[in-house]
């Protein structure tokens, strides 16, 4: 059974414009192949509510997708091992 999820992740803007677009494309492709990507919304560079890893800004990306219940755990694992991801959150709708 497919569940609906919302995911937001913050990319370190220090990796540069090409690095940011490469990470957005990587996760977009992952969601398209392993889940049903419904929408992806790039909010762009914004000030963080609080400092994370000595950073005051981050590049925000919001996604909505449908997937099996085991996929969010795998997505979380990939976020953890990917350089350039400052923070992420996956919420079941």
Backbone as JSON Lines, residues from 0, in Angstrom:
{"i":0,"aa":"X","n":[0.83,-1.19,0.0],"ca":[0.0,0.0,0.0],"c":[0.87,1.25,0.0]}
{"i":1,"aa":"X","n":[0.46,2.23,-0.76],"ca":[1.23,3.47,-0.87],"c":[0.72,4.49,0.16]}
{"i":2,"aa":"X","n":[1.66,5.1,0.87],"ca":[1.34,6.17,1.81],"c":[1.84,7.48,1.23]}
{"i":3,"aa":"X","n":[1.21,8.58,1.62],"ca":[1.64,9.9,1.16],"c":[2.6,10.5,2.2]}
{"i":4,"aa":"X","n":[3.67,11.1,1.68],"ca":[4.7,11.7,2.53],"c":[5.04,13.1,2.04]}
{"i":5,"aa":"X","n":[5.55,13.89,2.97],"ca":[6.09,15.2,2.66],"c":[7.51,15.21,3.21]}
{"i":6,"aa":"X","n":[8.42,15.72,2.43],"ca":[9.82,15.74,2.84],"c":[10.41,17.1,2.54]}
{"i":7,"aa":"X","n":[11.11,17.65,3.51],"ca":[11.86,18.88,3.27],"c":[13.31,18.59,3.62]}
{"i":8,"aa":"X","n":[14.2,19.06,2.77],"ca":[15.62,18.92,3.09],"c":[16.33,20.23,2.79]}
{"i":9,"aa":"X","n":[17.39,20.46,3.55],"ca":[18.17,21.7,3.45],"c":[19.57,21.35,2.98]}
{"i":10,"aa":"X","n":[19.98,22.0,1.91],"ca":[21.3,21.77,1.31],"c":[22.23,22.91,1.73]}
{"i":11,"aa":"X","n":[23.47,22.56,2.0],"ca":[24.49,23.54,2.35],"c":[24.79,24.41,1.13]}
{"i":12,"aa":"X","n":[24.56,25.73,1.2],"ca":[24.8,26.58,0.04],"c":[26.28,26.76,-0.3]}
{"i":13,"aa":"X","n":[27.16,26.36,0.59],"ca":[28.61,26.49,0.36],"c":[29.11,25.56,-0.76]}
{"i":14,"aa":"X","n":[28.3,24.55,-1.13],"ca":[28.77,23.62,-2.17],"c":[28.63,24.21,-3.57]}
{"i":15,"aa":"X","n":[28.02,25.37,-3.7],"ca":[27.92,26.05,-4.99],"c":[26.66,25.69,-5.74]}
{"i":16,"aa":"X","n":[26.37,26.49,-6.75],"ca":[25.14,26.33,-7.54],"c":[25.07,24.99,-8.25]}
{"i":17,"aa":"X","n":[26.21,24.54,-8.82],"ca":[26.22,23.26,-9.53],"c":[26.0,22.11,-8.56]}
{"i":18,"aa":"X","n":[26.61,22.2,-7.38],"ca":[26.46,21.16,-6.37],"c":[25.03,21.07,-5.85]}
{"i":19,"aa":"X","n":[24.4,22.22,-5.67],"ca":[23.01,22.26,-5.21],"c":[22.1,21.61,-6.24]}
{"i":20,"aa":"X","n":[22.25,22.0,-7.51],"ca":[21.4,21.44,-8.56],"c":[21.65,19.95,-8.74]}
{"i":21,"aa":"X","n":[22.9,19.51,-8.54],"ca":[23.21,18.09,-8.65],"c":[22.5,17.29,-7.54]}
{"i":22,"aa":"X","n":[22.48,17.83,-6.32],"ca":[21.8,17.14,-5.22],"c":[20.28,17.14,-5.42]}
{"i":23,"aa":"X","n":[19.72,18.25,-5.87],"ca":[18.28,18.31,-6.14],"c":[17.92,17.28,-7.2]}
{"i":24,"aa":"X","n":[18.72,17.21,-8.24],"ca":[18.47,16.25,-9.33],"c":[18.62,14.8,-8.84]}
{"i":25,"aa":"X","n":[19.61,14.56,-7.98],"ca":[19.84,13.22,-7.43],"c":[18.6,12.74,-6.66]}
{"i":26,"aa":"X","n":[18.07,13.6,-5.77],"ca":[16.93,13.18,-4.97],"c":[15.64,13.16,-5.79]}
{"i":27,"aa":"X","n":[15.55,14.02,-6.79],"ca":[14.39,13.98,-7.68],"c":[14.35,12.65,-8.43]}
{"i":28,"aa":"X","n":[15.5,12.23,-8.96],"ca":[15.58,10.95,-9.68],"c":[15.3,9.77,-8.75]}
{"i":29,"aa":"X","n":[15.81,9.83,-7.53],"ca":[15.57,8.77,-6.55],"c":[14.08,8.64,-6.24]}
{"i":30,"aa":"X","n":[13.41,9.78,-6.04],"ca":[11.98,9.76,-5.74],"c":[11.16,9.31,-6.95]}
{"i":31,"aa":"X","n":[11.6,9.65,-8.14],"ca":[10.87,9.23,-9.35],"c":[11.0,7.74,-9.6]}
{"i":32,"aa":"X","n":[12.16,7.16,-9.27],"ca":[12.37,5.74,-9.54],"c":[11.87,4.84,-8.42]}
{"i":33,"aa":"X","n":[12.01,5.26,-7.16],"ca":[11.66,4.4,-6.03],"c":[10.3,4.73,-5.42]}
{"i":34,"aa":"X","n":[9.7,5.83,-5.81],"ca":[8.4,6.26,-5.27],"c":[7.66,7.0,-6.37]}
{"i":35,"aa":"X","n":[6.5,7.54,-6.04],"ca":[5.76,8.37,-6.99],"c":[5.91,9.82,-6.57]}
{"i":36,"aa":"X","n":[6.74,10.55,-7.28],"ca":[6.95,11.97,-6.97],"c":[5.74,12.76,-7.44]}
{"i":37,"aa":"X","n":[5.11,13.47,-6.51],"ca":[3.94,14.27,-6.85],"c":[4.31,15.72,-7.12]}
{"i":38,"aa":"X","n":[5.22,16.27,-6.3],"ca":[5.68,17.64,-6.55],"c":[7.03,17.86,-5.91]}
{"i":39,"aa":"X","n":[7.78,18.79,-6.49],"ca":[9.04,19.22,-5.91],"c":[9.07,20.73,-6.01]}
{"i":40,"aa":"X","n":[9.33,21.38,-4.9],"ca":[9.28,22.84,-4.84],"c":[10.58,23.35,-4.24]}
{"i":41,"aa":"X","n":[11.36,24.03,-5.04],"ca":[12.62,24.6,-4.56],"c":[12.35,25.98,-4.0]}
{"i":42,"aa":"X","n":[12.51,26.13,-2.69],"ca":[12.29,27.42,-2.04],"c":[13.5,28.33,-2.19]}
{"i":43,"aa":"X","n":[14.64,27.76,-2.48],"ca":[15.85,28.56,-2.64],"c":[16.59,28.8,-1.34]}
{"i":44,"aa":"X","n":[17.52,29.75,-1.38],"ca":[18.36,30.04,-0.23],"c":[17.59,30.91,0.76]}
{"i":45,"aa":"X","n":[17.56,30.46,2.0],"ca":[16.87,31.2,3.07],"c":[17.7,31.15,4.34]}
{"i":46,"aa":"X","n":[17.42,32.09,5.22],"ca":[18.08,32.14,6.51],"c":[17.52,31.03,7.39]}
{"i":47,"aa":"X","n":[18.41,30.33,8.09],"ca":[17.99,29.27,8.99],"c":[17.43,29.87,10.28]}
{"i":48,"aa":"X","n":[16.5,29.18,10.91],"ca":[15.91,29.64,12.17],"c":[16.97,29.65,13.27]}
{"i":49,"aa":"X","n":[17.9,28.72,13.21],"ca":[19.01,28.66,14.15],"c":[20.22,28.09,13.42]}
{"i":50,"aa":"X","n":[21.38,28.33,13.96],"ca":[22.62,27.92,13.31],"c":[22.75,26.4,13.33]}
{"i":51,"aa":"X","n":[23.07,25.82,12.17],"ca":[23.29,24.38,12.05],"c":[24.66,24.17,11.41]}
{"i":52,"aa":"X","n":[25.52,23.47,12.11],"ca":[26.87,23.17,11.6],"c":[27.58,24.45,11.13]}
{"i":53,"aa":"X","n":[27.52,25.48,11.94],"ca":[28.15,26.79,11.65],"c":[27.62,27.45,10.39]}
{"i":54,"aa":"X","n":[26.4,27.14,10.0],"ca":[25.77,27.75,8.83],"c":[24.57,28.57,9.27]}
{"i":55,"aa":"X","n":[24.38,29.72,8.62],"ca":[23.23,30.58,8.9],"c":[22.2,30.55,7.78]}
{"i":56,"aa":"X","n":[22.59,29.99,6.62],"ca":[21.69,29.91,5.47],"c":[21.67,28.49,4.93]}
{"i":57,"aa":"X","n":[20.59,28.17,4.23],"ca":[20.47,26.86,3.61],"c":[19.58,26.96,2.39]}
{"i":58,"aa":"X","n":[19.7,26.0,1.49],"ca":[18.88,25.93,0.28],"c":[17.78,24.91,0.54]}
{"i":59,"aa":"X","n":[16.53,25.37,0.62],"ca":[15.4,24.53,1.01],"c":[14.74,23.89,-0.22]}
{"i":60,"aa":"X","n":[14.38,22.61,-0.08],"ca":[13.65,21.88,-1.13],"c":[12.54,21.08,-0.45]}
{"i":61,"aa":"X","n":[11.29,21.28,-0.91],"ca":[10.13,20.58,-0.38],"c":[9.6,19.61,-1.43]}
{"i":62,"aa":"X","n":[9.34,18.36,-1.02],"ca":[8.8,17.37,-1.95],"c":[7.58,16.69,-1.35]}
{"i":63,"aa":"X","n":[6.67,16.3,-2.21],"ca":[5.53,15.46,-1.84],"c":[5.63,14.2,-2.68]}
{"i":64,"aa":"X","n":[5.45,13.04,-2.04],"ca":[5.54,11.79,-2.78],"c":[4.71,10.7,-2.11]}
{"i":65,"aa":"X","n":[4.43,9.66,-2.87],"ca":[3.76,8.46,-2.36],"c":[4.74,7.31,-2.48]}
{"i":66,"aa":"X","n":[4.77,6.48,-1.43],"ca":[5.71,5.37,-1.44],"c":[5.24,4.28,-0.48]}
{"i":67,"aa":"X","n":[5.88,3.11,-0.59],"ca":[5.66,2.05,0.37],"c":[6.22,2.47,1.72]}
{"i":68,"aa":"X","n":[5.78,1.83,2.78],"ca":[6.15,2.25,4.13],"c":[7.63,2.06,4.46]}
{"i":69,"aa":"X","n":[8.35,1.24,3.71],"ca":[9.78,1.03,3.99],"c":[10.68,2.05,3.28]}
{"i":70,"aa":"X","n":[10.17,2.76,2.3],"ca":[11.01,3.7,1.53],"c":[11.51,4.9,2.36]}
{"i":71,"aa":"X","n":[10.7,5.52,3.22],"ca":[11.22,6.66,3.99],"c":[12.46,6.34,4.82]}
{"i":72,"aa":"X","n":[12.54,5.13,5.34],"ca":[13.72,4.72,6.1],"c":[14.95,4.7,5.2]}
{"i":73,"aa":"X","n":[14.79,4.21,3.98],"ca":[15.9,4.19,3.01],"c":[16.28,5.61,2.59]}
{"i":74,"aa":"X","n":[15.29,6.47,2.38],"ca":[15.55,7.86,2.02],"c":[16.31,8.57,3.14]}
{"i":75,"aa":"X","n":[15.92,8.31,4.37],"ca":[16.61,8.89,5.53],"c":[18.07,8.44,5.57]}
{"i":76,"aa":"X","n":[18.3,7.17,5.31],"ca":[19.68,6.64,5.29],"c":[20.52,7.36,4.23]}
{"i":77,"aa":"X","n":[19.92,7.59,3.07],"ca":[20.65,8.27,1.99],"c":[20.93,9.73,2.36]}
{"i":78,"aa":"X","n":[19.95,10.41,2.99],"ca":[20.18,11.78,3.45],"c":[21.36,11.83,4.42]}
{"i":79,"aa":"X","n":[21.44,10.86,5.33],"ca":[22.49,10.85,6.35],"c":[23.89,10.7,5.75]}
{"i":80,"aa":"X","n":[24.01,9.92,4.68],"ca":[25.35,9.67,4.13],"c":[25.72,10.62,2.98]}
{"i":81,"aa":"X","n":[24.81,11.52,2.62],"ca":[25.07,12.45,1.52],"c":[25.71,13.73,2.04]}
{"i":82,"aa":"X","n":[26.91,14.03,1.53],"ca":[27.56,15.29,1.88],"c":[26.77,16.45,1.28]}
{"i":83,"aa":"X","n":[26.61,17.52,2.04],"ca":[25.91,18.7,1.54],"c":[24.49,18.82,2.09]}
{"i":84,"aa":"X","n":[23.96,17.76,2.69],"ca":[22.64,17.84,3.32],"c":[22.83,18.26,4.77]}
{"i":85,"aa":"X","n":[22.26,19.42,5.12],"ca":[22.39,19.93,6.48],"c":[21.34,19.3,7.39]}
{"i":86,"aa":"X","n":[20.1,19.29,6.92],"ca":[18.98,18.83,7.73],"c":[17.89,18.29,6.81]}
{"i":87,"aa":"X","n":[17.07,17.38,7.32],"ca":[15.96,16.84,6.54],"c":[14.85,16.43,7.49]}
{"i":88,"aa":"X","n":[13.64,16.33,6.97],"ca":[12.51,15.83,7.74],"c":[11.53,15.17,6.79]}
{"i":89,"aa":"X","n":[11.09,13.97,7.15],"ca":[10.12,13.23,6.37],"c":[8.88,13.03,7.25]}
{"i":90,"aa":"X","n":[7.72,13.44,6.76],"ca":[6.48,13.36,7.53],"c":[5.43,12.61,6.74]}
{"i":91,"aa":"X","n":[4.77,11.65,7.4],"ca":[3.66,10.95,6.76],"c":[2.43,11.84,6.84]}
{"i":92,"aa":"X","n":[1.75,12.04,5.71],"ca":[0.57,12.91,5.68],"c":[-0.64,12.18,6.23]}
